[in-house]
Amino acid sequence: FIPTIKKAYMKPWTEDLLTWSLFVVGGIISFFALEEWSFGLILYPLYIVLAEGLVMVVLLKAYITKNKWTR
C-alpha cells in the first residue's frame, strides 16, 4: 500500500476521492457483518479501514488545500 499512498500524495488528481471513500465505508460495514469477534477476523477489515482511510485522508487534504490538485 505504500506506493499507492505515495502516488496519492504526489499526484492526487490521478486518484478518485469518491472511490477511496466508498472503500472505507465498505470496510466499516464489514465490521458489522462479522458474526464472531476475534483478532483474526477483525484484522482484515481493520487493515482495509486504516490503509484505505489513509489514502482517503491524503486525497481529502489535497482537495481541501488545493495545493497539489492541479496537474
Backbone torsions as a table, in degrees:
resi	resn	phi	psi	omega
1	PHE	NA	-17.1	-177.5
2	ILE	-61.4	-43.7	177.3
3	PRO	-61.6	-35.7	178.7
4	THR	-67.2	-42.3	178.6
5	ILE	-64.3	-41.7	178.9
6	LYS	-63.2	-43.7	179.3
7	LYS	-64.7	-40.6	178.7
8	ALA	-63.9	-33.5	178.6
9	TYR	-75.2	-43.3	-175.3
10	MET	-78.0	-38.7	-177.1
11	LYS	-134.8	70.8	-174.7
12	PRO	-64.6	-23.4	-179.9
13	TRP	-68.2	-13.6	179.4
14	THR	-86.0	-6.4	179.7
15	GLU	-115.0	152.3	-179.4
16	ASP	-101.9	117.9	-177.7
17	LEU	-62.9	-40.1	-179.6
18	LEU	-62.4	-41.9	179.9
19	THR	-61.7	-47.2	-179.9
20	TRP	-66.6	-34.7	177.0
21	SER	-64.6	-41.3	178.5
22	LEU	-67.1	-34.3	174.6
23	PHE	-60.4	-43.3	180.0
24	VAL	-65.1	-44.1	178.1
25	VAL	-60.3	-42.3	177.2
26	GLY	-61.4	-38.8	177.2
27	GLY	-65.7	-38.7	177.6
28	ILE	-66.8	-42.3	178.6
29	ILE	-63.1	-34.1	-180.0
30	SER	-64.2	-25.8	174.0
31	PHE	-61.5	-40.7	-178.4
32	PHE	-73.9	-18.0	179.0
33	ALA	-80.7	-13.3	-179.5
34	LEU	-71.0	127.3	177.0
35	GLU	-87.8	-24.6	-176.0
36	GLU	-132.9	130.4	-177.9
37	TRP	-98.6	114.5	172.7
38	SER	-144.8	162.4	-176.1
39	PHE	-58.4	-42.3	-178.6
40	GLY	-64.4	-35.8	-178.8
41	LEU	-79.8	-29.4	-178.6
42	ILE	-81.2	-22.8	-172.6
43	LEU	-58.0	-47.8	-177.1
44	TYR	-68.3	-48.6	176.4
45	PRO	-59.9	-34.9	177.5
46	LEU	-64.8	-42.9	176.7
47	TYR	-59.9	-44.6	-179.9
48	ILE	-61.0	-48.3	-177.9
49	VAL	-63.9	-43.6	-177.3
50	LEU	-71.5	-48.1	-176.7
51	ALA	-68.9	-49.0	-179.3
52	GLU	-73.3	-28.0	174.4
53	GLY	-65.5	-36.0	177.6
54	LEU	-64.6	-43.0	176.5
55	VAL	-62.3	-42.4	179.8
56	MET	-62.1	-41.7	179.4
57	VAL	-65.3	-41.7	178.2
58	VAL	-61.4	-44.9	179.1
59	LEU	-66.9	-39.9	179.4
60	LEU	-64.5	-40.6	177.7
61	LYS	-62.8	-44.4	179.4
62	ALA	-65.4	-37.7	179.9
63	TYR	-67.8	-42.3	-178.9
64	ILE	-68.2	-45.7	-176.9
65	THR	-82.8	-18.8	179.8
66	LYS	58.1	18.3	-176.6
67	ASN	-73.4	-28.6	-177.9
68	LYS	-129.5	16.9	-174.2
69	TRP	-83.4	-1.8	178.2
70	THR	-103.3	155.1	-178.4
71	ARG	-80.9	NA	NA
